[in-house]
Amino acid sequence: VMLSLLRNPKPGPWYFLGPSGLGKTEMTMAFGNELPAHVYHIASKDCDLAKVRWIKERVAYVPGDVMNPGVKPKMYLFIIDEADSMTRDAVNTFLSLLDGSGRPGNATFIFTGNAQPDDPSGRFMSRVKMLPFSKEGMSGEIVKLLTTIWVQEGGTEANAPSFARIVKDSRNNIRDAVNTLEIELMSLG
């Protein structure tokens, strides 16, 4: 889904929903680095009514690139992390930005969360494209990732730990598995 969106970026709202440690934020940040866009990362604790109003003002302003004054950004990317912790006022204010008729044509919104935000009416989630993240079935992919990191960081097959054990101990949590691998790499000296 993300590769398709990179090939043909279309402004719109997304919600990455799933448990902690699956790489939702990391994927979003990597996605933002590949876009010709101004990227704003907003923590949910900072996402209140005033911040949403700031976002509304921001998408109407198209700044130039300081290093290349003739280059204008094609879009904005707003990453609202842990959106399930947003205030209800912020959720309600986002409704006008996420509505098809009110959404700025140059902005993509990606919300990440472990749950859906506080919106009893369900209107917020009806305006976003939900991309579910799951721990199930990921152990093989996490082992491949750990193996790649191990080799790129100077580890060898002979001194490699049991990647499957690390994944099992982390309960398929990518962040915990990578943190454990980092400790293993530090022990190599």
N, C-alpha and C positions, 0 to 999 in steps of 0.2 A: 504494500500500500504506500509506504513512504517513498520507495524508489519511483513509483508511478507518479506520485505527487511532485517529486523533484524534477522529473522529466517535463512535467506540464503543471507548474505551480498555479493553483487556482485559489484565490482568497476564499476563506470560509472558516467555520468553527469546528474544532475537533475536541473530543474528550477521550483521553487515554486512561482507562479504568482498570485497576488491578492492584494486587498486594504490593507492599513495599519491596524494594530490592530487585525488581525485574528489569530495570533499565529504562523506565518510561521517561524520566527527566533527561538521562544521558542521550537517549535516542532523539529526543526533541532538540536538545542543544546541538547535536551533530547535524541534524536536519537544518537547523538555523544557520550553521556555519557554511552550508552548501548553497543556501539561497542568496540571491542578490537582494537582500532585505536588511533593514535595520531590525535588530533583535533586542527585545526587552524581556528580561527574566524577572518576574514579579512573584515573590513569595506570598502565599495565601495570607499570612499574618499581616502583610502590608496591603492586601487587596480589600480596601474598604470603599465607601462611597466616593471619597475624594480621589482615590487612585483611579477608579473607573471613569470619573469625570475627566481626569488628566489624560487617560487613554483616548477618550472621545475627542479631546482637543488635539492630541498628538496626531491622530490619523488624518486630520484635515491639513496638516503642515507637512510639506515635502522638502526636507533640507537637502543641500548638496553634499557631496563627498568632499571632505576637507582636502584630501590628497589629490583628488581628481575633480575639480570644480564643475566640469561639464557633465559629470555622471550623476544622474538622479537615481535613487533607489526605486526598484520596481514595486516594492511592497514593504510592509511592516509585518513582523512576526512577534506576537505577544504570547509569552509562555507564562501561564498562571499555574504555578506549582502548588500541589496539595489543595486544589480548588474545593474539595469537600469541606475545608475549614473556612471558606469565605463567609462573611457575614450575610445574612439574608438580604440586607439592603444592597450589598454589592451584587448578589445574584440577581435581584430584581432590576437593578440598573443595567446589568449586562444584557438583559432581555432585548432592550432597544438596539444594542449593537449587534446582537446575534440574529435578529429578525431579518429575513431576506430583503425587506424593503428599506430597512434602516442601516444595514451592514455596509461599512465602507468598502468600496471596490478595491482598495489597495491593502487590506489587512487580513492576516490569517491569525486566528486565535487557537492555541493549543492549551487545553486544560489538562492537568494530570491529577489523579486522585485515587485513593484507596476505596472510596465509596462515592455515591452521588452527592452533590451539594444539597444543603438544606433548602428545599423548594417543594413544599407540600403539593403545589398544583401540578408539578411535573413539566411546566412550560420550558424551563431551562434545558433539560435533557432532550426535549422535542426539537430544539433548535441546533443541536450539535450532532456531528457524526461520531458515534462511539466506536472506539477501537479497543476491544478487550485484550488485556494482557493476562497470562496465566502461567503458573509454575508447572502445571502438568505437562509432562512430555518434554521438558526442557533439559533434562540431565545430560543427554548426549551432546546437545549444542553447547552446554556450559563446559563440559569436558573438553570439547574442541577449542573453545575460547581459552581455557586455562592452559592447554597445551601450547597454543600459539603464543600466548603471553610468556610462558616459561621459556620457550626457545628464543624469542626476540629479546628477552632480558638476560640471556646468557646461560640459561640452564641447559643441561644435556639430558638425554634419555637415561643415562646411568645414575644421575643424581636427582631424578624427578620424583616427587612424592606421588602418592596415589591420588590422581585427580578425581576418580570416582568417589573415593572416601571424602575428599574435601567437599564435593557436591552434595553427598549424602548428609554430611555433618551440617552443611549450611541449609539443608531442607530446600534445595533448588533456588536459594536466594542468591542471585548473581553478585550483588554487592558484597555479601558476607563471604562468598567463595573467592572473589578477587582479593578481598582484604586478607583472608587466610593465605592465599598464594603469595601475596606481598611479604608476609612474615616469613614464609618458606624461602623466598628469594633473598631476603635480608640475612637469613641464617647461613647462606652460602659464603658470605664474607667477601 
